[in-house]
Amino acid sequence: MIKSFFKKHANNVQRFLGTYDLVKVQSIQQEAEYSRVKGELLQKYPESLALSGKKIYSQTDEDGIIEEIFNRIPNSKRFLEIGIQTGVECNTLYLLLKGWKGTWIEGSATYCKVIEKKLGGLQFTNKLSVVNSFVDRENIINLFNNSDEFFGNKELDFFSLDIDGNDFHIMEALLKNSFSPKAICVEYNAKFPPPLKFKVKYNQSYVWDGTDYQGCTLQSYVDLFNEYNYTLVCCNIPGNNAFFVRNEFASLFKIYSVEEFYQPCRYYLAPINLAHKPSLNYLKAILEDADKG
Protein backbone atom coordinates (compact mmCIF):
# COMPACT_ATOMS: atom_id res chain seq x y z
CA MET A 1 0.00 0.00 0.00
CA ILE A 2 2.79 2.44 0.94
CA LYS A 3 4.67 1.59 -2.23
CA SER A 4 1.64 2.14 -4.47
CA PHE A 5 0.83 5.44 -2.73
CA PHE A 6 4.29 6.88 -3.41
CA LYS A 7 4.25 5.64 -6.99
CA LYS A 8 0.90 7.30 -7.59
CA HIS A 9 1.78 10.58 -5.89
CA ALA A 10 5.52 10.82 -6.64
CA ASN A 11 5.22 14.12 -8.53
CA ASN A 12 3.21 15.76 -5.75
CA VAL A 13 5.61 14.42 -3.11
CA GLN A 14 8.56 15.87 -5.01
CA ARG A 15 6.84 19.25 -5.42
CA PHE A 16 6.05 19.62 -1.74
CA LEU A 17 9.07 17.96 -0.16
CA GLY A 18 11.81 18.81 -2.66
CA THR A 19 14.37 16.55 -4.31
CA TYR A 20 16.40 15.78 -1.17
CA ASP A 21 13.37 14.74 0.84
CA LEU A 22 12.11 12.68 -2.09
CA VAL A 23 15.37 10.71 -2.06
CA LYS A 24 14.80 10.06 1.64
CA VAL A 25 11.24 8.88 0.91
CA GLN A 26 12.50 6.59 -1.87
CA SER A 27 15.15 5.17 0.46
CA ILE A 28 12.49 4.36 3.07
CA GLN A 29 10.35 2.74 0.40
CA GLN A 30 13.32 0.78 -0.91
CA GLU A 31 14.24 -0.43 2.58
CA ALA A 32 10.67 -1.53 3.23
CA GLU A 33 10.52 -3.52 0.00
CA TYR A 34 13.91 -5.15 0.65
CA SER A 35 12.76 -6.15 4.14
CA ARG A 36 9.51 -7.56 2.75
CA VAL A 37 11.31 -9.76 0.21
CA LYS A 38 13.83 -10.82 2.84
CA GLY A 39 10.99 -11.85 5.14
CA GLU A 40 9.48 -14.02 2.42
CA LEU A 41 12.87 -15.60 1.76
CA LEU A 42 13.32 -16.33 5.47
CA GLN A 43 10.01 -18.21 5.54
CA LYS A 44 10.81 -20.34 2.49
CA TYR A 45 14.56 -20.83 2.82
CA PRO A 46 15.64 -20.08 6.40
CA GLU A 47 19.25 -21.11 5.77
CA SER A 48 19.67 -19.04 2.61
CA LEU A 49 22.97 -17.18 2.39
CA ALA A 50 21.07 -14.28 0.80
CA LEU A 51 19.69 -13.46 4.26
CA SER A 52 23.20 -12.29 5.19
CA GLY A 53 23.02 -9.51 2.63
CA LYS A 54 23.93 -5.96 3.67
CA LYS A 55 25.50 -2.92 2.09
CA ILE A 56 28.59 -1.12 3.28
CA TYR A 57 30.10 -0.09 -0.06
CA SER A 58 28.71 -2.62 -2.54
CA GLN A 59 26.04 -1.50 -4.99
CA THR A 60 23.38 -3.52 -3.21
CA ASP A 61 23.74 -6.21 -0.53
CA GLU A 62 26.83 -8.06 -1.74
CA ASP A 63 29.08 -6.94 1.15
CA GLY A 64 27.18 -8.97 3.73
CA ILE A 65 27.10 -12.11 1.58
CA ILE A 66 30.83 -11.92 0.85
CA GLU A 67 31.56 -11.37 4.52
CA GLU A 68 29.54 -14.43 5.53
CA ILE A 69 31.18 -16.58 2.85
CA PHE A 70 34.60 -15.81 4.27
CA ASN A 71 33.44 -16.20 7.84
CA ARG A 72 33.13 -19.85 6.84
CA ILE A 73 35.94 -20.32 4.32
CA PRO A 74 39.58 -20.04 5.50
CA ASN A 75 41.35 -17.37 3.49
CA SER A 76 44.50 -15.28 3.09
CA LYS A 77 42.53 -12.10 2.26
CA ARG A 78 43.39 -11.77 -1.41
CA PHE A 79 40.99 -10.63 -4.19
CA LEU A 80 40.67 -9.62 -7.82
CA GLU A 81 37.71 -7.52 -9.01
CA ILE A 82 36.95 -6.57 -12.61
CA GLY A 83 34.52 -3.73 -13.30
CA ILE A 84 34.71 -1.32 -10.36
CA GLN A 85 33.98 2.08 -11.99
CA THR A 86 35.23 4.70 -9.47
CA GLY A 87 35.61 2.10 -6.71
CA VAL A 88 33.12 3.61 -4.26
CA GLU A 89 30.38 1.04 -5.01
CA CYS A 90 32.18 -2.21 -5.70
CA ASN A 91 32.42 -5.61 -4.02
CA THR A 92 35.90 -5.27 -2.55
CA LEU A 93 36.27 -1.78 -1.05
CA TYR A 94 34.88 -3.09 2.24
CA LEU A 95 37.36 -5.97 2.07
CA LEU A 96 40.24 -3.51 1.64
CA LEU A 97 39.10 -1.64 4.74
CA LYS A 98 39.15 -4.96 6.62
CA GLY A 99 42.77 -5.71 5.75
CA TRP A 100 42.45 -7.51 2.41
CA LYS A 101 44.67 -6.80 -0.58
CA GLY A 102 44.13 -7.18 -4.28
CA THR A 103 43.65 -5.81 -7.77
CA TRP A 104 41.00 -3.60 -9.31
CA ILE A 105 40.67 -3.75 -13.10
CA GLU A 106 38.55 -1.09 -14.80
CA GLY A 107 38.09 -0.52 -18.53
CA SER A 108 37.28 3.19 -18.33
CA ALA A 109 40.28 5.54 -18.32
CA THR A 110 38.00 8.27 -16.95
CA TYR A 111 37.05 6.20 -13.91
CA CYS A 112 40.68 5.24 -13.29
CA LYS A 113 41.71 8.88 -13.36
CA VAL A 114 39.09 9.58 -10.69
CA ILE A 115 40.51 6.78 -8.53
CA GLU A 116 44.06 8.03 -9.06
CA LYS A 117 43.05 11.54 -8.02
CA LYS A 118 41.17 10.34 -4.94
CA LEU A 119 43.89 7.92 -3.76
CA GLY A 120 46.96 9.76 -4.96
CA GLY A 121 48.08 6.91 -7.20
CA LEU A 122 47.16 3.55 -8.70
CA GLN A 123 49.81 1.19 -7.32
CA PHE A 124 50.22 0.58 -3.59
CA THR A 125 52.77 -2.09 -2.71
CA ASN A 126 51.33 -5.15 -0.99
CA LYS A 127 47.87 -3.57 -0.73
CA LEU A 128 46.16 -2.45 -3.95
CA SER A 129 46.89 -2.38 -7.67
CA VAL A 130 44.52 -0.47 -9.96
CA VAL A 131 44.76 -1.44 -13.63
CA ASN A 132 43.13 0.41 -16.52
CA SER A 133 42.35 -2.18 -19.16
CA PHE A 134 39.36 -3.12 -21.29
CA VAL A 135 39.10 -6.83 -20.52
CA ASP A 136 38.60 -9.36 -23.28
CA ARG A 137 39.10 -13.08 -23.82
CA GLU A 138 42.50 -12.46 -25.35
CA ASN A 139 44.10 -10.46 -22.53
CA ILE A 140 42.44 -11.77 -19.38
CA ILE A 141 45.05 -14.44 -18.60
CA ASN A 142 47.91 -11.94 -18.79
CA LEU A 143 45.98 -9.50 -16.60
CA PHE A 144 45.44 -12.23 -14.01
CA ASN A 145 49.08 -13.33 -14.13
CA ASN A 146 50.27 -9.74 -13.70
CA SER A 147 48.02 -9.40 -10.67
CA ASP A 148 49.50 -12.58 -9.22
CA GLU A 149 53.04 -11.32 -9.75
CA PHE A 150 52.26 -8.01 -8.06
CA PHE A 151 51.17 -9.86 -4.93
CA GLY A 152 53.77 -12.61 -4.95
CA ASN A 153 51.71 -15.42 -6.52
CA LYS A 154 49.54 -16.07 -3.45
CA GLU A 155 46.30 -18.02 -3.74
CA LEU A 156 43.31 -15.95 -4.78
CA ASP A 157 40.39 -16.10 -2.34
CA PHE A 158 37.74 -13.97 -4.01
CA PHE A 159 37.01 -12.97 -7.60
CA SER A 160 34.27 -10.57 -8.72
CA LEU A 161 33.29 -9.91 -12.35
CA ASP A 162 30.82 -7.33 -13.66
CA ILE A 163 31.41 -5.90 -17.14
CA ASP A 164 27.86 -6.08 -18.57
CA GLY A 165 28.80 -7.96 -21.68
CA ASN A 166 31.37 -10.67 -22.29
CA ASP A 167 31.27 -11.83 -18.67
CA PHE A 168 30.56 -15.48 -19.53
CA HIS A 169 33.38 -15.68 -22.07
CA ILE A 170 35.88 -14.02 -19.72
CA MET A 171 34.90 -16.40 -16.95
CA GLU A 172 35.15 -19.41 -19.25
CA ALA A 173 38.61 -18.37 -20.44
CA LEU A 174 39.83 -18.07 -16.85
CA LEU A 175 38.41 -21.41 -15.75
CA LYS A 176 39.93 -23.16 -18.76
CA ASN A 177 43.33 -21.87 -17.63
CA SER A 178 43.22 -23.37 -14.12
CA PHE A 179 41.83 -20.22 -12.50
CA SER A 180 40.40 -21.40 -9.18
CA PRO A 181 39.62 -18.77 -6.52
CA LYS A 182 37.79 -20.06 -3.47
CA ALA A 183 34.69 -17.95 -4.12
CA ILE A 184 33.40 -16.12 -7.20
CA CYS A 185 30.73 -13.45 -7.68
CA VAL A 186 29.31 -12.90 -11.17
CA GLU A 187 26.48 -10.73 -12.44
CA TYR A 188 23.73 -12.70 -14.16
CA ASN A 189 20.89 -11.61 -16.43
CA ALA A 190 17.95 -12.10 -14.07
CA LYS A 191 15.34 -11.38 -16.72
CA PHE A 192 15.56 -15.03 -17.76
CA PRO A 193 14.92 -17.62 -15.00
CA PRO A 194 16.32 -21.16 -15.08
CA PRO A 195 16.38 -23.38 -17.02
CA LEU A 196 16.71 -20.77 -19.82
CA LYS A 197 20.23 -20.51 -21.20
CA PHE A 198 21.31 -17.39 -23.06
CA LYS A 199 24.62 -15.57 -23.33
CA VAL A 200 25.91 -12.66 -25.37
CA LYS A 201 27.78 -13.79 -28.47
CA TYR A 202 31.46 -13.04 -28.01
CA ASN A 203 32.62 -9.76 -29.51
CA GLN A 204 36.01 -8.51 -28.38
CA SER A 205 34.89 -4.86 -28.36
CA TYR A 206 31.34 -5.39 -27.05
CA VAL A 207 29.94 -2.58 -24.92
CA TRP A 208 26.51 -2.91 -23.30
CA ASP A 209 23.84 -0.88 -25.11
CA GLY A 210 21.41 -0.74 -22.19
CA THR A 211 19.10 -3.46 -23.54
CA ASP A 212 18.41 -6.96 -22.24
CA TYR A 213 21.15 -8.30 -24.54
CA GLN A 214 23.62 -8.41 -21.69
CA GLY A 215 25.78 -10.97 -19.90
CA CYS A 216 24.28 -14.41 -19.51
CA THR A 217 21.60 -16.25 -17.59
CA LEU A 218 21.99 -17.95 -14.23
CA GLN A 219 21.55 -21.42 -15.74
CA SER A 220 24.35 -20.76 -18.23
CA TYR A 221 26.67 -19.89 -15.37
CA VAL A 222 25.61 -22.88 -13.28
CA ASP A 223 26.37 -25.25 -16.14
CA LEU A 224 29.76 -23.63 -16.73
CA PHE A 225 30.80 -23.63 -13.08
CA ASN A 226 29.62 -27.19 -12.49
CA GLU A 227 32.04 -28.27 -15.20
CA TYR A 228 34.91 -26.74 -13.23
CA ASN A 229 33.93 -28.00 -9.77
CA TYR A 230 32.09 -24.99 -8.41
CA THR A 231 28.74 -24.92 -6.61
CA LEU A 232 26.14 -22.16 -6.57
CA VAL A 233 25.53 -21.03 -2.98
CA CYS A 234 23.53 -17.80 -3.34
CA CYS A 235 21.81 -15.23 -5.51
CA ASN A 236 21.32 -11.86 -3.85
CA ILE A 237 17.88 -10.38 -3.24
CA PRO A 238 18.02 -7.62 -5.91
CA GLY A 239 18.65 -10.38 -8.44
CA ASN A 240 21.87 -9.23 -10.03
CA ASN A 241 24.69 -11.33 -8.56
CA ALA A 242 25.31 -15.04 -8.10
CA PHE A 243 27.93 -16.54 -5.78
CA PHE A 244 29.83 -19.77 -6.34
CA VAL A 245 32.36 -21.62 -4.17
CA ARG A 246 34.76 -24.41 -4.94
CA ASN A 247 33.15 -27.78 -4.32
CA GLU A 248 35.44 -28.50 -1.40
CA PHE A 249 33.70 -25.71 0.54
CA ALA A 250 30.12 -26.45 -0.56
CA SER A 251 29.34 -28.44 2.59
CA LEU A 252 29.71 -25.23 4.61
CA PHE A 253 26.55 -23.86 3.00
CA LYS A 254 22.93 -24.91 2.63
CA ILE A 255 22.47 -25.91 -0.99
CA TYR A 256 19.12 -25.36 -2.67
CA SER A 257 18.13 -26.07 -6.26
CA VAL A 258 18.99 -23.56 -8.99
CA GLU A 259 15.32 -22.64 -9.23
CA GLU A 260 15.17 -21.99 -5.48
CA PHE A 261 18.38 -19.95 -5.49
CA TYR A 262 17.28 -17.83 -8.44
CA GLN A 263 16.17 -14.29 -7.62
CA PRO A 264 14.28 -12.29 -10.27
CA CYS A 265 15.45 -8.85 -11.33
CA ARG A 266 14.56 -6.29 -8.69
CA TYR A 267 16.66 -3.52 -10.16
CA TYR A 268 14.57 -0.94 -8.34
CA LEU A 269 16.57 -2.06 -5.28
CA ALA A 270 19.86 -1.05 -6.94
CA PRO A 271 21.73 0.85 -5.85
CA ILE A 272 20.70 0.55 -2.22
CA ASN A 273 20.91 3.98 -0.62
CA LEU A 274 22.77 3.97 2.69
CA ALA A 275 23.86 6.75 5.03
CA HIS A 276 26.16 9.43 3.60
CA LYS A 277 27.61 9.53 0.10
CA PRO A 278 30.39 6.89 -0.21
CA SER A 279 33.99 7.94 -0.74
CA LEU A 280 37.51 6.51 -0.99
CA ASN A 281 38.77 8.64 1.91
CA TYR A 282 39.06 5.83 4.47
CA LEU A 283 40.89 3.68 1.94
CA LYS A 284 43.24 6.56 1.14
CA ALA A 285 44.08 6.94 4.83
CA ILE A 286 44.83 3.20 5.13
CA LEU A 287 47.07 3.27 2.06
CA GLU A 288 48.94 6.34 3.34
CA ASP A 289 49.49 4.70 6.72
CA ALA A 290 50.74 1.53 5.00
CA ASP A 291 53.27 3.54 3.01
CA LYS A 292 54.53 5.22 6.19
CA GLY A 293 54.93 1.85 7.86
Secondary structure, DSSP 8 states (H G I E B T S, - for coil): -HHHHHHHTHHHHHHHHHHHHHHHHHHHHHHHHHHHHHHHHHHH-TT-GGGG---SSSSSSHHHHHHHHHHHS----EEEEE--TTSTTSSSHHHHHTT-EEEEEES-HHHHHHHHHHHT-SEETTTEEEEE----TTTHHHHHHHHHHHTTS----EEEE--SSSHHHHHHHHHHTT---SEEEEE--TTS-TT---B----TT----SSS--SB-HHHHHHHHHHTTEEEEEE-TTS-EEEEEEGGGGGGS----HHHH-----GGG-S---SS---SHHHHHHHHHHHH-
